Amino acid sequence: MTEDYVITDGSIIVFHDLFRGEEEDGLITVGRRDIGAYVSLPGEAVEVIDLLNSGKPVGQVKKTLEEKYGEEAEIEEFIEDMIKSEMVKSVDGYEIATTSHMQKDLFSMVTERHVGWMFSRYAQIVYAGTAISCLVIFALVPDYIPEPRDYFFHPMYSVAVGFMTFFGWVLVAYHELAHLFAAKAVGTEGYFSLSNRLVFIVAQTNLGNIWTISREKRYIVYFAGMAWDAVMVFICLLLLLLSDNGIAPLSTLWYNFLKAIIFIKVWGIIWQFRFNMQTDVYYTVVNFFKCRNLLGDAQNYLKNILSRFTSRFNKTDFAGTPDYEMRAIKWYSLLYFVGTFVTLATYFLRTIPLLWLRLVRAYEGIVIGYAEDPGIFTDAVILIVLTAFNFGLLGFVILRPRWSKLKEQFHARFG
C-alpha cells in the first residue's frame, strides 16, 4: 500500500501526547495511554522525539544531532518505526490513522478510591496468610487435597460437565477482575470487557497501561489474580471444615460443589507456573529480571543449544545483549523446563484423568442400557455429546490457524 506521505528533510513530525516513564537500565518507556501501546527507547531516541516534536523539520533535527554526537544521524527509519507503533500523529499535516483501540471498560466507574483497600499492605498480609492457611489445611486434612473425581460434583456427570463448562468462565472473570481492580488500586488504567470466542463468552482484562506505574507496583497487579484465587480456595476449605465438624452442615451437593471449585482453582494456580507460557508468574519474573521478551529469548537460547546437534533450528545472535539480560535468559531457560514439567503434570494428573472418568461413566451407561436404567443411559449419551463437542471445538481452534498450510501440504503431496 502506498503511503500518503513522504519523509524528507523538510518534513514536520508531530507525535501524540506520549507518556514518559523513568529511565530503567538505560531505557525509557514511552507510549500512549489511550490505546495502551508502549515502547522502550534509549535516552537518545527520546531526545529525537523531543526535537521533532518541537516543530523542527527532520533535516534540522539531523543537523543538531550530528553537531552534538559528531556523526551522521539517519533518523528516517526511526520515524517509520514510530509511525508503525502508532506514536506519530501527523507527517507534514497528514494525519496518521490509529487502528488500535482500547476495549470499553465495563467497570469504568470503579476508581482507586473504591478498591485501594483491597490491595493495601494489610490486605497483602491477609492474602499471604490465606495462601499459607490453605497449605496448612491441606497438610492437616489430606482428604481436601483436590483430585479429578472432585470435578464431578453432581451424580449425573453430564450435569457437572455442562454446568462447569459455563461456570468456569465465571471463575475466569473473577480472576481477571482481581487484575483489573489491582491496576486501578495502584493508579493505572485497566480495561475489563466481555467478548466471544466462537460460542463462548470470554472475560478479558487489558493491562497495556501497566508500564505507567513503578516496577514495585506491578507485582501487586500480577499477583492479584492468584491472591483472589487463594482467598476463594480458603473460603471453600473453611466451609468444608465447618461442615465436617457439625458447625454448619452442608448438603452433599453443596459440599461436593465446593470441592469442585477447589479442584478448579488449585489447578488454576498451578497452571500459572507454566513458565513455558505467558502466565501471571511469568510476568512477575519478567518484571524482576527487567526483560520484556524473556520467554522468546529463552526459547531462542535453547534453540541455539539444540542447533549444535541438528540443523533444524536457526541460530539467534545474542552478541548485542547486555550481560545482565543474558544471565536472566540463561536462568529462565532452566525455568522453561520447569514449566514444561508443570504442563505435562497438568495433562497427566488433571486433563487425562478427567477424560478417563468421562469415558468410563459413558461406557458404563451405554452398557447398562436405557431399559435397565434410563437415567444413567441418558447421562452417558449427553456426556458423550458434551465430550465430543468440547474436544471437537478444541481441535477446531487448534487447526483453524493452520488449515491453509495443511491444505497446501496435502495438495503438494497428493496433488
C-alpha positions in Angstrom: 0.0 0.0 0.0 1.4 3.4 -1.0 1.6 5.9 1.9 0.2 9.4 1.5 3.3 11.0 3.0 7.0 11.1 2.2 9.5 11.8 4.9 12.1 14.4 3.7 14.5 16.7 5.4 11.8 19.4 5.3 9.1 17.2 6.9 7.5 18.2 10.2 6.7 15.3 12.5 4.1 15.7 15.3 3.8 13.0 17.9 0.7 12.1 20.0 0.6 13.1 23.7 3.0 10.5 24.9 3.5 9.1 28.4 7.1 9.0 29.5 8.4 6.8 32.4 11.5 7.0 34.4 14.7 5.6 33.0 15.3 1.9 33.9 18.5 0.2 32.9 19.2 2.7 30.1 15.7 2.5 28.6 12.7 4.8 28.9 9.1 3.6 28.5 7.2 5.9 26.1 3.7 5.3 24.9 0.0 6.2 24.5 -2.3 5.7 27.4 -5.4 6.0 25.2 -4.6 2.8 23.3 -2.3 1.1 25.8 0.7 0.9 23.4 4.2 1.4 24.7 7.8 1.1 23.5 11.1 1.1 25.4 13.7 3.5 24.0 17.2 4.7 24.9 17.5 8.3 26.0 18.9 9.3 22.6 15.8 8.2 20.9 13.6 10.1 23.3 15.7 13.1 22.6 14.9 12.7 18.9 11.2 12.7 19.7 11.6 15.9 21.7 13.5 17.6 18.9 10.9 16.6 16.3 8.0 17.4 18.5 9.4 20.9 19.0 8.4 21.8 15.4 11.9 21.5 13.9 12.0 19.8 10.4 13.7 16.5 10.0 16.8 18.0 8.4 17.4 20.5 11.2 17.0 17.7 13.8 19.6 15.6 12.0 22.0 18.6 11.9 21.5 19.2 15.6 22.2 15.6 16.4 25.3 15.5 14.1 26.7 18.6 15.8 26.1 17.0 19.3 27.4 13.5 18.7 29.9 14.1 15.9 28.5 11.6 13.5 25.9 11.4 10.7 22.3 11.0 12.0 19.8 8.9 10.0 16.5 9.2 11.8 14.1 8.4 8.9 13.9 4.7 9.8 13.3 5.5 13.5 10.4 7.8 12.4 8.9 5.0 10.3 9.2 2.7 13.3 7.4 5.2 15.5 4.7 5.5 12.8 4.2 1.7 12.8 4.0 1.8 16.6 1.2 4.5 16.3 3.2 7.1 18.2 3.2 9.7 15.4 0.1 11.9 15.0 0.9 13.5 11.7 3.6 14.0 9.0 3.5 17.4 7.2 -0.1 17.8 8.3 -1.1 14.4 7.1 -3.0 12.6 9.9 -1.7 9.1 10.6 -4.6 6.8 11.3 -4.7 4.9 14.6 -6.1 1.4 14.2 -5.5 0.2 17.7 -8.0 0.9 20.4 -8.9 0.0 24.0 -11.9 -2.1 24.8 -14.8 -0.5 26.6 -14.3 -0.9 30.3 -17.3 -2.4 32.0 -16.1 -1.1 35.3 -15.1 2.4 34.3 -17.0 3.7 37.4 -14.6 1.9 39.7 -11.7 4.0 40.8 -8.7 3.8 43.2 -10.8 5.2 45.9 -13.2 2.2 45.7 -10.6 -0.6 45.5 -7.4 0.7 47.1 -8.1 -1.0 50.4 -8.3 -4.4 48.6 -4.6 -4.2 47.8 -3.2 -2.2 50.7 -0.2 -3.5 52.7 -2.6 -5.0 55.3 -4.6 -6.7 52.5 -1.4 -8.2 51.1 -0.6 -9.7 54.5 -4.1 -11.2 54.6 -3.6 -12.7 51.1 -0.3 -14.3 52.1 -2.0 -15.6 55.3 -4.8 -17.2 53.4 -2.4 -18.9 51.0 -0.4 -20.3 53.8 -3.5 -21.3 55.6 -4.7 -23.3 52.6 -1.4 -25.2 52.6 -1.7 -25.9 56.3 -5.3 -27.2 55.9 -4.3 -29.5 53.0 -1.4 -30.8 55.2 -3.7 -31.5 58.2 -6.7 -32.8 56.2 -5.3 -34.6 53.2 -8.9 -35.6 52.1 -9.3 -32.0 51.0 -6.5 -32.2 48.5 -8.2 -32.0 45.2 -8.4 -35.0 42.9 -10.0 -35.3 39.4 -13.2 -37.0 40.8 -14.0 -33.9 42.7 -14.8 -32.1 39.4 -17.9 -34.2 39.0 -19.9 -32.7 41.9 -23.3 -34.0 40.6 -24.3 -37.7 40.5 -25.0 -37.2 36.8 -21.6 -36.4 35.2 -23.3 -34.7 32.2 -24.8 -32.1 34.6 -21.4 -31.4 36.2 -19.6 -31.1 32.9 -22.3 -28.9 31.3 -22.5 -26.6 34.3 -18.8 -26.3 34.8 -18.2 -25.6 31.1 -20.0 -22.3 31.6 -19.3 -21.7 35.3 -15.6 -22.0 34.6 -15.9 -18.7 32.7 -17.3 -17.1 35.8 -14.3 -18.2 37.7 -12.0 -16.8 35.0 -13.9 -13.5 35.2 -13.3 -13.5 38.9 -9.6 -13.9 38.4 -9.4 -11.2 35.7 -11.4 -8.8 37.9 -8.6 -9.1 40.5 -6.1 -7.9 38.0 -8.3 -5.0 36.9 -9.1 -3.8 40.5 -5.4 -4.1 41.4 -4.5 -2.0 38.4 -7.0 0.7 39.5 -5.8 0.4 43.1 -2.2 1.3 42.2 -3.2 4.2 40.0 -3.1 2.9 36.4 -5.8 2.1 33.9 -7.1 -1.4 33.2 -9.9 -2.4 30.9 -12.3 -5.3 31.6 -14.5 -6.4 28.8 -16.6 -9.3 27.6 -16.2 -10.8 24.2 -16.8 -14.0 22.4 -14.5 -16.8 21.3 -16.6 -18.9 18.9 -19.7 -19.7 21.0 -18.2 -18.8 24.4 -18.3 -15.6 26.3 -14.8 -14.6 27.4 -13.8 -12.2 30.2 -10.5 -10.4 29.5 -8.5 -7.6 31.1 -6.3 -5.3 29.1 -3.4 -4.1 31.2 -1.5 -2.3 28.5 -1.0 0.8 30.7 0.8 -1.2 33.4 4.1 0.3 32.1 3.0 3.7 33.5 3.5 2.5 37.1 6.6 1.6 39.0 8.1 -1.9 38.9 7.2 -2.5 42.6 3.6 -1.7 42.0 3.4 -4.1 39.0 3.9 -7.0 41.3 0.6 -6.2 43.0 -1.2 -6.3 39.7 0.5 -9.6 38.6 -0.1 -11.4 41.8 -3.7 -10.2 42.3 -5.4 -13.0 40.4 -3.7 -15.7 42.3 -4.3 -13.9 45.6 -8.0 -13.8 45.0 -7.9 -17.5 43.9 -6.2 -18.3 47.2 -9.0 -16.5 49.1 -11.7 -18.4 47.2 -9.9 -21.7 48.0 -9.6 -20.7 51.7 -13.3 -19.9 52.0 -14.2 -23.2 50.4 -11.9 -25.1 52.7 -13.3 -23.2 55.7 -16.8 -24.1 54.8 -15.8 -27.8 54.4 -14.2 -27.7 57.9 -17.3 -26.2 59.4 -19.5 -28.8 57.8 -17.3 -31.7 58.7 -17.2 -30.5 62.4 -21.0 -30.2 62.5 -20.9 -26.4 62.9 -22.5 -25.5 59.6 -23.6 -28.7 57.9 -23.8 -28.7 54.1 -25.9 -30.8 51.8 -24.0 -33.4 49.8 -24.5 -31.4 46.6 -23.1 -28.2 48.0 -20.3 -30.0 49.8 -19.2 -31.6 46.5 -19.6 -28.3 44.6 -17.2 -26.6 47.0 -14.7 -29.4 46.3 -15.1 -29.0 42.6 -14.3 -25.2 42.9 -11.2 -26.1 45.0 -10.1 -28.5 42.3 -10.5 -25.9 39.5 -8.9 -23.1 41.5 -5.9 -25.1 42.8 -5.1 -26.3 39.3 -5.6 -22.8 38.1 -2.9 -21.6 40.4 -0.6 -24.5 39.4 -1.2 -23.5 35.8 0.3 -20.1 36.5 3.7 -21.8 37.0 3.8 -23.0 33.4 7.0 -21.0 32.6 6.8 -22.0 29.0 3.8 -19.7 28.6 3.0 -16.1 29.4 1.2 -16.5 32.7 0.9 -14.3 35.8 4.1 -15.8 37.3 5.9 -15.3 34.0 5.2 -11.6 34.1 6.4 -11.3 37.7 9.7 -13.0 36.7 10.0 -10.7 33.7 9.4 -7.7 36.0 12.1 -9.0 38.4 14.7 -9.5 35.6 13.7 -6.3 33.8 13.4 -8.1 30.5 10.4 -7.6 28.1 10.7 -10.7 25.9 12.2 -13.3 28.3 10.1 -16.2 27.1 11.0 -15.6 23.4 14.7 -15.0 24.2 14.8 -18.2 26.4 13.3 -20.2 23.6 15.9 -18.8 21.1 18.7 -19.6 23.6 17.5 -23.2 23.9 17.3 -23.4 20.1 20.9 -22.2 19.9 21.9 -25.1 22.1 19.9 -27.6 20.0 21.3 -26.2 16.8 24.7 -27.7 17.8 23.1 -31.1 17.2 20.6 -30.5 14.4 20.3 -28.1 11.5 16.5 -27.9 12.1 16.9 -24.9 14.4 18.1 -21.4 13.3 20.7 -19.8 15.5 19.9 -16.4 17.1 22.7 -13.9 17.6 22.8 -12.6 21.2 26.0 -10.6 20.6 24.4 -7.2 21.5 22.5 -8.5 24.5 23.6 -6.9 27.9 25.3 -9.2 30.3 22.5 -8.9 33.0 19.9 -9.8 30.4 21.9 -12.8 29.1 22.2 -14.1 32.7 18.4 -13.7 33.0 17.8 -15.6 29.8 20.1 -18.5 30.9 18.3 -18.7 34.3 14.9 -18.6 32.6 15.9 -21.4 30.3 16.0 -23.6 33.3 12.6 -22.4 34.5 11.3 -23.2 31.0 11.9 -26.9 31.7 10.0 -26.5 35.0 7.2 -25.0 33.0 7.3 -27.9 30.6 7.1 -30.3 33.6 4.1 -28.5 35.0 2.4 -28.6 31.6 2.9 -32.4 31.4 1.8 -32.8 35.1 -1.4 -30.8 34.2 -2.2 -33.2 31.4 -1.3 -36.5 33.2 -2.8 -35.5 36.6 -5.7 -33.4 35.5 -6.8 -33.5 31.9 -6.3 -37.2 31.1 -7.9 -38.4 34.4 -10.9 -36.2 33.8 -11.3 -37.5 30.3 -10.8 -41.1 31.5 -13.6 -40.7 34.2 -15.9 -39.3 31.5 -15.2 -42.2 29.2 -15.7 -44.8 32.0 -19.0 -43.3 33.0 -20.2 -43.1 29.4 -19.2 -46.7 28.7 -20.9 -47.9 31.9 -24.1 -46.0 30.9 -24.2 -47.4 27.4 -23.5 -50.9 28.6 -26.3 -50.8 31.2 -28.7 -49.6 28.5 -31.9 -47.5 28.5 -34.2 -50.3 29.6 -32.1 -51.1 32.7 -31.6 -47.5 33.9 -32.9 -44.6 31.7 -31.2 -42.0 33.9 -27.7 -43.4 33.7 -28.1 -44.2 30.0 -29.3 -40.6 29.2 -26.4 -39.2 31.3 -24.0 -41.3 29.3 -25.4 -40.1 25.9 -25.3 -36.4 26.9 -21.8 -36.9 28.3 -20.6 -38.3 25.0 -22.1 -35.4 23.1 -20.6 -32.8 25.5 -17.2 -34.5 25.4 -17.2 -34.7 21.6 -18.3 -31.1 21.4 -15.5 -29.9 23.8 -12.7 -31.8 22.1 -14.1 -31.1 18.6 -14.1 -27.4 19.5 -10.5 -27.7 20.8 -9.4 -29.4 17.6 -11.1 -26.7 15.5 -9.4 -23.9 17.5 -6.0 -25.7 17.1 -6.4 -26.4 13.4 -8.1 -23.2 12.2 -5.0 -21.0 12.0 -3.1 -23.9 10.4 -5.8 -25.1 8.0 -4.5 -23.2 4.9 -1.0 -24.5 5.4 -2.3 -28.1 5.9 -4.3 -27.9 2.7 -1.2 -26.6 0.8 0.9 -29.5 2.2 -1.9 -32.0 1.3 -2.2 -30.7 -2.3 1.6 -30.6 -2.7 1.9 -34.3 -1.6 -1.2 -35.8 -3.2 -2.0 -33.2 -6.0 
